[in-house]
Amino acid sequence: MNMEPLDLGEDKSLLLVDDDEAFLRRLAKAMAKRGFDVEMAGSVAAGKAISVARPPAYAVVDLRLEEGNGLDVVESLRARRPESRIVVLTGYGAIATAVAAVKIGATDYLSKPADATDVTNALLARQDELPPPPENPMSADRVRWEHIQRVYELCDRNVSETARRLSMHRRTLQRILAKRSPR
């Protein structure tokens, strides 16, 4: 595979935070091939420790980790190094969590499965660049699910309050929330 060298700047440090060890190793190897100086963390605590001790120029953080929320790592890193470029990854893509990630300081947000090329493009994209239009836009079911997730987040994940605001039975809402997002 012949790749032209990327312009990563002076500091090529990259922190990867994910609790999926196999994915973490694969992504670390791919990003190292692209010229990044990779450091890995498998938990929120390890990610925060690295962000305090050696705040990297770049970071890729999984949103949902076994013992906590990846946004805690984003906040910690943003406090130590405001100019760092941070991409939040998640297997549970929802607009509400994307908005929360960007408000807290993430540069971009990608849904899993994302490959090293997607991650690299997100890390190196400039602020004024618009992403290309989606190849396959969201289905109506997906838009409905996104709306429910957004209201749920705005109600601080209170199922009863969310159900009341959506004029929906609480148990129906619980069933919807328990399922994975539609395609």
N, C-alpha and C positions, 0 to 999 in steps of 0.2 A: 504494500500500500504506500503510494508516494504522496506525501502531503507537503505543501509549502509551509515554511515556518510561520507561526502566528506572531503577531505583535502583542506580546503580553505586558510590555513595559519593563521597568527595572526590577520590580518585585514580582516574582512569579509564584509566590506562596498561595496555596489553595488548601482550604480546610473542607473535608468531606465528612458530613455527619449523617449516619444512617444505621439503623439497628439490623438491617438485612446484610449479614456479613458477606455473603457471596456477591451480592450486587455491589457492595462497598468496594470489595477487592477488584472486581471487574472494572468499575468506573475509575478507581484509582490508577490502575494499570493503563487504561486508555488515556486518561488525562495526563499522566506522566509522559506518555509517548508524544503528546501534543506540546510538551515543553513546560508543564506546570511542576512546581515543587510541592508534591502532595503530602498532606498529613491527614490521617484518618482518626475518626472518633465514632464509637458505637453507642454513645448515650448522650443525653442532655448534659450531664455533669462533666463528662470528658470534653465535649464540645465547648462548654463555657470555660473550662480550665484553659484550653488551648487559646480561646479567643481573648482571655485575659493575659496569659503569659506571652503569647506570640500572635497578636492579631494579624490574620492574613490579608492579602490584597483581594483575594477571591474566596468565596465560600459557596458550597452547595449543601443545603440543610433539608433533611426529610422533615415534614411537618409533624407526623405522628410517630413518636418513638415510644418504646415499651414503657419507660418510666416517666414520660412527660411530653411536653410540647416543644417542637423545634423552634417555635417563635421566641422562646426564652434565649436560645443561642443567638438568634438574629439580633435581639435587643442588646444582649451582652456585647456582641461584636460591633454593632452600630455605635454603642457608647464608647468603645475603645478606639475604633477606626472608622469615622463617619464616611470616608470616601471609598470604603471597600465595596466590591460588587458582589451581591448576594442573590443566589437563586434558590427559591424554596421548591422542593419536590414533594409530591404526594400521590398516593394511590387513591385518594378520596377527593378528586378534583371537584371543587364547588366554588362558585363565584364569591360567596361570602368569605371563605377562607383565603381566597386570592386577595381580596380587598384588605382583609386583616393583615396579611403578610406584607403587602405593599405599604400600608399605613405605618407598620412598625419599622420599615426600612429595607425590605427586600427590593432588589432591582427588578426581578422577574419571578415568575411562577410557572412551573411546568408540572403537568400530570404524568405519572408513571404509566406505562413504561416510557422513559425518555432515554435515548442513547447518548453517548459521549458527544456526538455532533450537535444534537439539540442543546445540550448543556453548555458546550463551548460557545455556540452561537448566542445563547442567552447571556452568558457571562461577558461577551465581548461586544454586544449590541450597544450602539450609542443611543442616548436618550431621545434624540429627535427622529430616529428611524421608526417608521410604522411597520408592523409585521404584515406579511402577506395575508390576503383573505383566506379563511379556512377552506380546505379542500372539501370537507364534509361538515356543514354547519349542524348545530344542535337540533335534535328532534323536538317535537312539541312536548313529549314526555320528559325529556331532559330539561327543557326550559321550566316546566312545572316543578320538577324536582329541585332545580337550582333556586327557584323562588321560595320554596318551602325551607330549604337550607338557610337562605338569607334571613328569612323571618325568624327561624329557630335561633340563629346566631344573635340577631338583634334583641331577642328575648332572653339573652344570657343562657341559652340551652334549657329553658324552662318549658317542658312539654305542654303543661296545662295552659300556660299563657299563650304559647304559639298556637295551640289548637283553638283557643278562644278567638285570637286575632284572625285566624284563617277560616273561621266559622266551620270547623271540622271536629268530628268526634276525636277525643283524646286517643283512644285505642287505634283508630284508623291512622292517625298521625304516627303513633309509635310503630305500627307495622311498616309504614313508608320509611321512617327513619332507620329501621333495622335492616332494610334492604340496601344493596349496592345501587349506585346511580345507574339510570338507564343510559344506553348508548346514544 
